[in-house]
Amino acid sequence: MVGVSGASGTPYAAAVLRGLLAAGEAVDLVVSRAARLTVLDETGISFRDAHWQSDLREWLERPLDAGPPGPVELEPVRYWPAGDLAAGPSSGSYPAKGMLVVPCSTASVAGIALGLSKDLLQRCASVTLKERRPLVVCVREAPLSGQTLRQLVALDEAGAVVPASPGFYAGTRSAQQLVDFVAGRVLDAAGVPHRLYRRWEGELGTGRVE
């Protein structure tokens, strides 16, 4: 499962989705209502339920910098509207390896930590926790309040928390490389193999950063 919340940082979500698809992973995707506004603001792309395939394809095929990626195969992606609380992934019996919330807003952090399930994204995260499946949240916010930090500790105890903190020590030379660094760390936390660190010429050659 991949959940995209309304926090700024939708390029991180696009990079994670590319990495999952490149690894041959099937993806169940939930994009919150707030995230649609952020995608439009940051990319100029309208993400619509009725046209999600064409909108998602345009989003994933448009990197921040010139160069890869090219065409993206979307066949392993299943999209679920955020308001559909009766969707398959809202049940613990729905098969899933875990969930990645990227980017994760502080509102989503609070909703997940408190088990509010106000939309399908939060419900899927709650299901992930109760079924003892891996949950990774990529937090994109600064500064963080004490309340949010306490909620992140609770989520860290149940899964993993990956701050959206790009690494500058890997010889990065572009915005997309910095985005891929964070996306790679999210996939590392989920145990998904990837090539995001070495997709660009001059990047690290190991595929992982310890």
N, C-alpha and C positions, 0 to 999 in steps of 0.2 A: 504494500500500500504506500502511496505517496500522497501526502496532503500538502497543499499550497495555501498558506494563510495570507492575510492582508499586509504583512510587514513588507517594507521596502527590501528588495533583494531578489526579485523574481529571476534574474539571470542565474542565481544559485540553483533554483528549482529546475531551470532548463538544462543546466549542466549535469545535475544529478539524474534527470530523466534520460539524457543522452547516454550517460555512463551505464545506467541499468539496461537500456535497450542494447547497447554495444556488448554487454555481458550476457545477453540472451535471456534476461529476466522478463517474465510477464509482469505487467504493472496495472494495478487498479488505482485510478487517479481521481482525487477529489480536489476541486478548486473552490475555495470559499467565495462568497459574494464580495467580500472586501478585497480578496485577491484579484478578482476580475478588474476592479478599478485600478489596482496597482499595476497589473499587466498592461492595461491600456495606457496608464501614465508613463511607464518606464519603456514601453516598446512601441506604442501606437497601435497595438493589436487588440481587437475586441474578442474576448473569449466568450463564445455563445454556446448554450446547450445544444441548439439545433445544428450548429456548424462546428462542433468541437474538433472534429478531425482535421478540417482544413485550417482552423485557427491554431490548433496545436502544432500542426506540421510547419506552418509559417513561423511560429514562435521558436521551435527547436532548430529550424534550418537557418536562423539568422543569428550568428555569433556577434559579440560586441565588436570584434576586429575582423578585418578582411582575412579570408582563409577558411579552413575547415570550421564546422562540419558542412557536409553536403546534404544530399537527400537522406531523410530519416525514415526507416520502416516503422509504421505505427501499428502493425497487426497485433503485437502482443499487448496493446494498451486497451483497457476497458475503463470508460469514463462514467462516473456517477455524479449526478447533480447534488450540490451541497445540501439542498433542502429535502432530499429524499431519505427520510429517516427509516423507511421500510426497505432500503436497498440491501442487497445481499451482504455486503461487508459490515452492516450494523449488527450482525449476529455472530456469536463466537463460533458457530458451526461452519462459517464461511472459511475456506482454506486460505491461509496467508502465512508467509514467512515472518512478517513483522511489518513495521510502519516507519516511514521517514516523514517528518514534518519539516518542510524547507521552502522558504524561510518560515520561522515560527515567531509569531508576534507575542508580545507579553500578554495580550488578551487570550490568545490560544494557550499559552503556558498556564495561565490561571484556570481557564476552563478545563484543561486536561487534568491538572493537579487536583482540582476540586471535584472532578467527575460530573461536570455540568451537562455535557452532551447536548449543547444548544443547537448544533448542526451536525451533519454527517461526519465532518472532519473530526470534531471532538468525540463523537460517538465511536468512531473507528479507533481512535487513540485509546479510549476507555476500554474497548473490547480487547485491544492489543495488550493492555496492562492486565486485565483480569484473566486472560488466557495465558499469561506468562510468556508472551512473545516479545522479541526485541523491539523497543521503541527508541528512535533517535530523533531528537529535536535540535534543529539548527537555529539558534536564537540570533535574531538580528535586531538589536536595540541598544541604545546608549544614551544616558547612563541607565543603570539598573537600580531599581528601588530595593530596599531591604525586603519588602514583601515578595517581589519577584524572585529575588535570590533564594529566599526560603522555599518558594515553590519549585525552583530549579533543583534545589537539593533533594526534594521529594521525588522529582522525576529522575534525577541521576541515580537515586537508590533503586529505582524500578527499571532503568534502561540506560540511556546515554545522552549526555548533553554536549553538543558541539557548537561553540560560539562561532559566529561568522567572522573569523579573524584571519584574513589572508596572510600567508607567509611571504616575506620579502627576501628570504635568505636562499631561495632556490634559483636565483638568476632570472627571475621573471622580468619581462620587458613589455608586458601589455596588460590591459584590464582583464581580458579574457583568461590569461594565465592565472591571475589572482583569483578569479572566480572558480576556475578549474581546481585550484589548490584546495579551496574550501569544500567544493563538491567532492573531491577525492577523499578528504578527511571524513565526510559524512558516509561515504561508501565504505571506507575503512572500518568505521564504527559498526556498520551493518554487516561486515564480513563479506562484502561483494568485491571480487577482483575487478580491477579497472586499469586503464592506461592514461588517465587524465593528466598525470604529472609529466608524461613524456610524449604527449600528443603534439606538442609544439617543439620545434627545433631549438636545442640549447637547454631544454629542461632536464630535470633529474632523469636518470636512466633506470631507476629501480622500480618505479610505479608506486612506491610507498615512501613515506617520510616517518622516521621513528623519533 
